[in-house]
Amino acid sequence: PILYLIVLLSVFLPAVLASLLLYSTVKGLTAFLTELRAKKIRRENTLLNIYEETRIEKMNYYEKEEKLELAPEVFQEMDARTSFFYVVDYSVGLVDTQNSIFVEMWLILLHLGVLAGPVLYIHYVSTSWEAGFKAYHCENAVAQGKCYGKPEPISNLLNLGVLFLTLVYVAELSRYYLRLPYALPARILRQVFYRTFGFAVWIALWMLLLNATWIFLGVLQKPTLLAPYAVSAVCMVAVGATYYGKLMRFRIRVAHQVSKRIVIFASKLGDKFPKRVIEGVLDGNTEVALAENGLSHAAVVLSVIALMLMVIVLHAFIFVGFQAFTDPNDANAALINTGIILVVAVGLVMVVKGDGDKDWGEEQTQAMCVEVLKSMKRVFQVLQDQLRLAQKVIVQQKKDHRREKMVLLGDDYIQSDESSEFEVADSESYVTDDSSTRSSSDFSMDLSDEDERREKS
């Protein structure tokens, strides 16, 4: 009974853990996608016209709500556009951009890799299960050929599931590439794709955790054979988690420093720009600047994956040496092999963490902050140029308008012109102070001051 209980728990616990991991991932991605859609709708439908936004700012609450109300088609179009593959492209910073043919090929490989990962692992487990099942049952069979030719039900079921998943993936990926209309069949296909892909990920996670569980249980039965493998798995996870934590802490520190500088600069623009214009320009540009300097979430994940691949190759080389030069059934050899794995893991963790010098870490943070701010300087420069251009356009429009009225009304217009100037002066307060624009909102001056302070320190 104890053996059956252990087997049941070794199957049930990985399933529960895989369900919890999948649920937390889906919940986080759903919140991220909702925020992404709201952010893009806000950015794309903000009228980045300073004079028009100034007029909206002066309206009362009801007029402003009516002016800014969006049609339902806007939300439907955004839902249709932001599919799974759109989010994948967004995570690597290559969405809504003009890409070369090589970048497009790389994106196709990325899409195929994301889809093929769970499917290939399920297929690998299926073929391994079939080979082990037939080797066990057909070893002592009289007609071994007939025994090996007999289909195995579990592997066949998994292979049929893999075939169905592949067809759904091909259909959804083709719809994304061809930009087909988001009609009812496309909506049904997307929902089927989400559910099948989620189920495939759950199956792959469950099999992976089941495999890890049986490795650790095997240590209790054959410690000399499986102990180095179990220790190696734990150490590789520890190295990856340490490196990911280090990169994320560095990213958070840089983003915090950049945000403080942006808040200071945006406050200088508050009396010259409408609030929605500032929010529309600044919203998302911090992430773009971080991505340009290799600090996006996708860049962090790719760096961790690259490190993990190197660690896997290193451990594979070590285990080949163990198989070639040591006896897997020798307790002393197993102890030495486990010690070698632990020494390698400790060395990798020390290399990943660095020396822990806080002053050096702060210097690196400030240096990266300056680089990110330099990347954002172009955005702010465009904003200031738009302000100056808007001022010139509005002044010229006013002159032309007054000239036309003078021609049509003559002396009557001259008498009423003085009172009308007071009515429009308030609506043009954002764009009539050119000297203050040049002096107090120059982002490049802020950067140069920061560089001088860093050099003096």
C-alpha positions as CSV (number, residue, x, y, z in Angstrom):
1,P,0.0,0.0,0.0
2,I,2.8,2.4,0.8
3,L,4.3,1.8,-2.7
4,Y,1.0,2.5,-4.4
5,L,0.6,5.7,-2.3
6,I,4.0,6.9,-3.3
7,V,3.2,6.2,-7.0
8,L,-0.1,8.0,-6.7
9,L,1.4,11.0,-5.0
10,S,4.3,11.2,-7.6
11,V,1.7,11.4,-10.3
12,F,-0.9,13.6,-8.5
13,L,1.5,16.3,-7.1
14,P,3.1,17.2,-10.4
15,A,-0.3,17.5,-11.9
16,V,-1.4,19.9,-9.1
17,L,1.8,21.9,-9.4
18,A,1.5,22.1,-13.2
19,S,-2.1,23.4,-12.8
20,L,-1.0,26.1,-10.3
21,L,1.9,27.2,-12.6
22,L,-0.4,27.3,-15.6
23,Y,-3.1,29.2,-13.7
24,S,-0.7,31.8,-12.4
25,T,0.8,32.2,-15.9
26,V,-2.6,32.6,-17.6
27,K,-3.8,35.1,-15.0
28,G,-0.6,37.2,-15.3
29,L,-0.8,37.1,-19.2
30,T,-4.5,38.1,-19.1
31,A,-3.8,41.1,-16.9
32,F,-0.8,42.0,-19.1
33,L,-2.9,41.8,-22.3
34,T,-5.7,43.9,-20.8
35,E,-3.2,46.6,-19.8
36,L,-1.5,46.4,-23.2
37,R,-4.8,46.9,-25.1
38,A,-5.8,49.8,-22.9
39,K,-2.4,51.4,-23.3
40,K,-2.3,51.1,-27.1
41,I,-5.9,52.4,-27.4
42,R,-5.0,55.4,-25.3
43,R,-1.9,56.1,-27.3
44,E,-3.3,55.6,-30.7
45,N,-6.5,57.5,-30.0
46,T,-4.9,60.5,-28.2
47,L,-5.0,63.5,-30.5
48,L,-1.4,64.5,-30.4
49,N,-2.3,67.8,-31.8
50,I,-1.4,70.4,-29.2
51,Y,-3.9,73.1,-30.3
52,E,-6.8,70.6,-30.5
53,E,-5.9,69.1,-27.1
54,T,-5.8,72.5,-25.6
55,R,-9.4,73.1,-26.7
56,I,-10.4,69.8,-25.2
57,E,-8.7,70.7,-21.9
58,K,-10.9,73.8,-21.7
59,M,-14.2,71.9,-22.1
60,N,-16.4,71.0,-19.2
61,Y,-16.7,67.4,-18.0
62,Y,-19.6,66.3,-20.2
63,E,-18.2,67.9,-23.4
64,K,-14.8,66.4,-22.7
65,E,-16.3,62.9,-22.2
66,E,-18.3,63.2,-25.4
67,K,-15.3,64.3,-27.3
68,L,-13.1,61.5,-26.0
69,E,-15.6,58.7,-26.2
70,L,-14.4,55.9,-28.4
71,A,-16.5,53.8,-30.7
72,P,-16.9,50.1,-30.0
73,E,-15.2,49.3,-33.3
74,V,-12.0,50.7,-31.8
75,F,-12.0,48.1,-29.0
76,Q,-13.0,45.3,-31.4
77,E,-10.1,46.2,-33.8
78,M,-7.7,46.1,-30.9
79,D,-8.9,42.8,-29.7
80,A,-8.5,41.4,-33.2
81,R,-5.0,42.8,-33.6
82,T,-3.6,41.7,-30.2
83,S,-3.4,38.0,-30.7
84,F,-1.0,35.5,-29.1
85,F,1.6,36.1,-31.8
86,Y,1.2,39.8,-31.6
87,V,2.2,39.6,-27.9
88,V,5.2,37.4,-28.8
89,D,6.3,40.1,-31.3
90,Y,5.7,42.8,-28.7
91,S,7.8,41.0,-26.1
92,V,10.8,41.2,-28.4
93,G,10.1,44.8,-29.4
94,L,9.3,44.1,-33.1
95,V,5.6,44.9,-33.3
96,D,4.2,47.5,-35.6
97,T,7.6,48.2,-37.1
98,Q,9.1,47.9,-40.6
99,N,11.3,44.8,-40.4
100,S,13.7,43.4,-42.9
101,I,13.3,40.0,-44.5
102,F,15.9,38.5,-42.1
103,V,14.0,39.9,-39.0
104,E,10.8,38.5,-40.4
105,M,12.4,35.1,-40.8
106,W,13.7,35.3,-37.3
107,L,10.2,36.1,-36.0
108,I,8.8,33.1,-37.9
109,L,11.4,30.9,-36.3
110,L,10.5,32.4,-32.9
111,H,6.8,31.7,-33.5
112,L,7.5,28.1,-34.5
113,G,9.8,27.6,-31.6
114,V,7.2,28.8,-29.0
115,L,4.6,26.5,-30.5
116,A,6.9,23.5,-31.1
117,G,8.4,23.5,-27.6
118,P,5.5,21.7,-25.8
119,V,4.5,19.6,-28.8
120,L,8.0,18.3,-29.4
121,Y,8.4,17.4,-25.7
122,I,5.1,15.5,-25.7
123,H,6.2,13.7,-28.8
124,Y,9.5,12.8,-27.2
125,V,7.8,11.4,-24.1
126,S,5.4,9.5,-26.3
127,T,8.1,7.8,-28.3
128,S,10.2,7.1,-25.2
129,W,7.2,5.6,-23.4
130,E,6.4,3.4,-26.4
131,A,10.0,2.2,-26.7
132,G,10.2,1.4,-23.0
133,F,6.8,-0.3,-22.9
134,K,7.6,-2.6,-25.8
135,A,11.1,-3.3,-24.6
136,Y,9.7,-4.4,-21.2
137,H,6.7,-6.5,-22.6
138,C,8.4,-8.0,-25.6
139,E,11.7,-8.9,-24.1
140,N,10.6,-12.5,-23.3
141,A,7.9,-12.8,-25.9
142,V,8.1,-15.8,-28.3
143,A,7.0,-13.7,-31.4
144,Q,8.9,-10.5,-30.7
145,G,8.3,-9.1,-34.2
146,K,4.5,-9.4,-33.7
147,C,4.8,-8.0,-30.2
148,Y,6.8,-4.9,-31.4
149,G,4.4,-4.4,-34.3
150,K,1.4,-4.2,-31.9
151,P,0.3,-0.6,-31.4
152,E,0.6,0.9,-27.9
153,P,-2.5,2.8,-26.9
154,I,-1.1,5.6,-24.8
155,S,1.6,6.7,-27.3
156,N,-1.0,6.5,-30.1
157,L,-3.4,8.7,-28.2
158,L,-0.6,11.3,-27.5
159,N,0.4,11.2,-31.2
160,L,-3.2,11.9,-32.3
161,G,-3.3,14.8,-29.8
162,V,0.0,16.2,-31.2
163,L,-1.5,16.0,-34.7
164,F,-4.6,17.9,-33.7
165,L,-2.5,20.5,-31.9
166,T,-0.4,20.9,-35.0
167,L,-3.4,21.5,-37.3
168,V,-4.8,24.1,-34.9
169,Y,-1.5,25.9,-34.6
170,V,-1.0,26.0,-38.4
171,A,-4.5,27.4,-38.8
172,E,-4.1,30.2,-36.2
173,L,-0.6,31.1,-37.4
174,S,-1.7,31.3,-41.0
175,R,-4.6,33.6,-40.0
176,Y,-2.1,35.8,-38.3
177,Y,0.3,36.0,-41.2
178,L,-2.5,36.5,-43.8
179,R,-4.2,39.2,-41.7
180,L,-7.6,37.6,-42.3
181,P,-10.7,39.4,-41.0
182,Y,-11.6,38.8,-37.4
183,A,-15.0,37.3,-38.1
184,L,-16.9,34.6,-36.1
185,P,-14.8,31.7,-37.5
186,A,-11.6,33.5,-36.6
187,R,-12.9,34.2,-33.1
188,I,-13.8,30.5,-32.6
189,L,-10.4,29.5,-34.0
190,R,-8.6,31.8,-31.6
191,Q,-10.5,30.4,-28.6
192,V,-9.7,26.9,-29.7
193,F,-6.1,27.8,-30.1
194,Y,-5.8,29.3,-26.7
195,R,-7.4,26.3,-25.0
196,T,-5.4,23.7,-27.0
197,F,-2.1,25.5,-26.5
198,G,-2.8,25.9,-22.7
199,F,-3.7,22.2,-22.5
200,A,-0.4,21.3,-24.4
201,V,1.6,23.5,-22.0
202,W,-0.1,21.8,-19.0
203,I,0.6,18.3,-20.4
204,A,4.3,19.3,-21.1
205,L,4.7,20.8,-17.6
206,W,3.1,17.8,-16.0
207,M,5.4,15.4,-17.8
208,L,8.5,17.5,-17.0
209,L,7.6,17.7,-13.3
210,L,6.7,14.0,-13.3
211,N,10.1,13.2,-14.8
212,A,11.8,15.3,-12.2
213,T,9.8,13.7,-9.4
214,W,10.8,10.2,-10.5
215,I,14.4,11.2,-10.7
216,F,14.3,12.4,-7.1
217,L,12.4,9.2,-6.0
218,G,15.0,7.2,-7.9
219,V,17.7,8.7,-5.7
220,L,16.2,6.9,-2.7
221,Q,16.5,3.6,-4.5
222,K,19.7,4.0,-6.5
223,P,21.6,7.0,-4.9
224,T,24.9,6.1,-6.5
225,L,23.4,6.2,-10.0
226,L,21.0,9.1,-9.8
227,A,22.3,11.4,-7.1
228,P,24.5,13.4,-9.5
229,Y,21.6,14.0,-11.9
230,A,19.3,15.2,-9.1
231,V,21.9,17.5,-7.7
232,S,22.6,18.8,-11.2
233,A,19.0,19.6,-11.8
234,V,18.7,21.6,-8.6
235,C,21.9,23.5,-9.2
236,M,21.0,24.5,-12.7
237,V,17.7,25.9,-11.5
238,A,19.5,27.8,-8.8
239,V,22.0,29.3,-11.3
240,G,19.1,30.4,-13.6
241,A,17.1,31.9,-10.8
242,T,20.1,33.8,-9.4
243,Y,20.9,35.2,-12.8
244,Y,17.3,36.2,-13.5
245,G,17.0,37.9,-10.1
246,K,20.2,39.8,-10.7
247,L,19.0,41.1,-14.1
248,M,15.6,42.0,-12.8
249,R,16.9,43.9,-9.8
250,F,19.2,45.9,-12.1
251,R,16.3,46.6,-14.5
252,I,14.1,47.8,-11.6
253,R,16.8,50.1,-10.3
254,V,17.4,51.6,-13.7
255,A,13.7,52.0,-14.4
256,H,13.2,53.7,-11.0
257,Q,16.0,56.2,-11.7
258,V,14.7,57.0,-15.2
259,S,11.2,57.4,-13.9
260,K,12.3,60.0,-11.4
261,R,14.1,62.0,-14.1
262,I,11.1,61.8,-16.4
263,V,8.7,63.0,-13.6
264,I,10.9,66.0,-13.1
265,F,11.1,66.8,-16.8
266,A,7.4,66.2,-17.4
267,S,6.6,68.7,-14.6
268,K,8.4,71.3,-16.6
269,L,6.2,70.6,-19.5
270,G,3.0,70.7,-17.5
271,D,2.3,74.4,-18.1
272,K,3.1,74.2,-21.8
273,F,1.4,70.9,-22.9
274,P,-2.0,69.4,-22.2
275,K,-1.9,66.5,-19.8
276,R,-3.1,64.0,-22.3
277,V,-0.4,64.9,-24.7
278,I,2.3,64.4,-22.1
279,E,0.8,61.1,-21.0
280,G,0.4,59.9,-24.6
281,V,4.0,60.6,-25.5
282,L,5.6,59.3,-22.3
283,D,3.4,56.2,-22.0
284,G,5.4,53.3,-23.2
285,N,8.5,55.2,-24.2
286,T,10.3,54.2,-21.1
287,E,9.9,50.5,-22.0
288,V,11.1,51.2,-25.6
289,A,14.2,53.0,-24.3
290,L,14.9,50.1,-21.8
291,A,14.5,47.7,-24.7
292,E,17.0,49.6,-26.8
293,N,19.6,49.2,-24.1
294,G,18.9,45.5,-23.6
295,L,16.8,45.8,-20.4
296,S,13.3,44.7,-21.7
297,H,11.6,41.7,-20.1
298,A,12.2,39.7,-23.3
299,A,15.9,40.5,-23.3
300,V,16.2,39.4,-19.7
301,V,14.4,36.1,-20.4
302,L,16.6,35.5,-23.5
303,S,19.7,36.2,-21.5
304,V,18.6,33.7,-18.9
305,I,17.8,31.1,-21.6
306,A,21.2,31.6,-23.2
307,L,22.9,31.1,-19.8
308,M,20.9,28.0,-19.1
309,L,21.8,26.5,-22.5
310,M,25.5,27.1,-21.7
311,V,25.0,25.5,-18.3
312,I,23.2,22.5,-19.8
313,V,26.0,22.0,-22.4
314,L,28.6,22.2,-19.5
315,H,26.8,19.6,-17.4
316,A,26.3,17.4,-20.5
317,F,30.1,17.4,-21.0
318,I,30.6,16.6,-17.3
319,F,28.2,13.7,-17.4
320,V,29.9,12.3,-20.5
321,G,33.1,12.3,-18.6
322,F,31.4,10.6,-15.7
323,Q,30.1,7.9,-17.9
324,A,33.5,7.4,-19.6
325,F,35.8,7.4,-16.6
326,T,33.8,6.4,-13.5
327,D,31.7,3.4,-12.4
328,P,28.1,4.5,-11.9
329,N,27.6,1.8,-9.3
330,D,30.6,2.9,-7.1
331,A,29.6,4.9,-4.0
332,N,32.9,6.7,-3.8
333,A,32.7,7.7,-7.5
334,A,29.1,8.9,-7.0
335,L,30.2,11.0,-4.0
336,I,33.1,12.5,-6.0
337,N,30.8,13.2,-9.0
338,T,28.2,14.9,-6.8
339,G,31.0,17.0,-5.2
340,I,32.2,18.1,-8.7
341,I,28.7,19.1,-9.6
342,L,28.3,21.2,-6.4
343,V,31.7,22.9,-6.9
344,V,30.7,23.8,-10.5
345,A,27.4,25.1,-9.3
346,V,28.9,27.3,-6.6
347,G,31.4,28.7,-9.0
348,L,28.7,29.6,-11.5
349,V,26.5,31.2,-8.8
350,M,29.5,33.3,-7.7
351,V,30.3,34.4,-11.2
352,V,26.6,35.3,-11.9
353,K,26.2,37.3,-8.6
354,G,29.5,39.2,-9.0
355,D,31.5,40.6,-6.2
356,G,28.6,42.4,-4.6
357,D,30.3,45.8,-4.5
358,K,27.4,48.3,-3.9
359,D,29.4,51.3,-5.1
360,W,30.2,49.5,-8.4
361,G,26.5,48.4,-8.7
362,E,25.3,52.0,-8.2
363,E,27.8,53.3,-10.7
364,Q,26.6,50.8,-13.3
365,T,23.0,51.8,-12.5
366,Q,23.7,55.5,-13.0
367,A,25.6,54.8,-16.2
368,M,22.8,52.7,-17.7
369,C,20.3,55.4,-16.6
370,V,22.1,58.0,-18.6
371,E,22.1,55.7,-21.7
372,V,18.4,55.1,-21.4
373,L,17.7,58.9,-21.0
374,K,19.8,59.5,-24.1
375,S,17.6,57.1,-26.0
376,M,14.5,59.0,-24.7
377,K,16.0,62.4,-25.6
378,R,14.7,62.0,-29.2
379,V,11.2,61.6,-27.9
380,F,11.3,64.7,-25.9
381,Q,13.0,66.6,-28.6
382,V,10.2,65.7,-31.0
383,L,7.7,66.9,-28.3
384,Q,9.5,70.3,-28.0
385,D,9.7,70.7,-31.8
386,Q,6.0,70.0,-32.1
387,L,5.4,72.7,-29.5
388,R,7.4,75.3,-31.4
389,L,5.9,74.3,-34.7
390,A,2.4,74.5,-33.3
391,Q,3.1,78.0,-32.0
392,K,4.2,79.2,-35.5
393,V,1.2,77.6,-37.2
394,I,-1.3,79.1,-34.7
395,V,0.2,82.6,-35.0
396,Q,0.1,82.4,-38.8
397,Q,-3.5,81.1,-38.7
398,K,-4.5,84.0,-36.4
399,K,-2.9,86.5,-38.7
400,D,-4.6,85.1,-41.8
401,H,-7.9,85.0,-40.0
402,R,-7.7,88.6,-38.8
403,R,-6.7,89.7,-42.3
404,E,-9.7,88.0,-43.8
405,K,-12.0,89.6,-41.2
406,M,-10.5,93.0,-41.8
407,V,-11.2,92.7,-45.5
408,L,-14.8,91.6,-44.9
409,L,-15.9,93.7,-41.9
410,G,-13.6,96.8,-42.0
411,D,-13.9,99.1,-39.0
412,D,-16.5,96.9,-37.2
413,Y,-13.9,94.2,-36.8
414,I,-11.3,96.5,-35.4
415,Q,-13.6,97.5,-32.6
416,S,-14.5,93.9,-31.7
417,D,-11.0,92.6,-32.1
418,E,-9.8,93.8,-28.7
419,S,-12.5,91.8,-26.8
420,S,-12.0,88.6,-28.9
421,E,-8.3,88.6,-28.1
422,F,-9.1,88.1,-24.4
423,E,-11.4,85.1,-25.3
424,V,-8.8,83.2,-27.2
425,A,-5.8,84.1,-25.1
426,D,-6.5,81.5,-22.5
427,S,-6.9,78.6,-25.0
428,E,-3.5,79.4,-26.5
429,S,-1.6,79.6,-23.2
430,Y,0.1,76.3,-23.9
431,V,1.9,77.5,-27.1
432,T,2.6,81.2,-26.8
433,D,5.7,81.2,-24.5
434,D,8.5,80.3,-26.9
435,S,11.2,81.6,-24.6
436,S,10.2,79.5,-21.7
437,T,9.9,76.4,-24.0
438,R,13.5,76.8,-25.0
439,S,14.8,77.5,-21.6
440,S,13.1,75.2,-19.1
441,S,12.2,72.1,-21.1
442,D,15.5,71.3,-22.8
443,F,16.1,67.7,-22.1
444,S,19.5,67.7,-23.6
445,M,20.6,70.3,-21.0
446,D,19.3,68.1,-18.2
447,L,21.4,65.2,-19.6
448,S,24.6,67.3,-19.9
449,D,24.1,68.5,-16.3
450,E,23.8,64.9,-15.2
451,D,27.0,63.9,-17.1
452,E,28.9,66.8,-15.4
453,R,27.7,65.7,-12.0
454,R,28.8,62.1,-12.6
455,E,32.2,63.2,-13.8
456,K,32.7,65.4,-10.8
457,S,31.7,62.7,-8.4
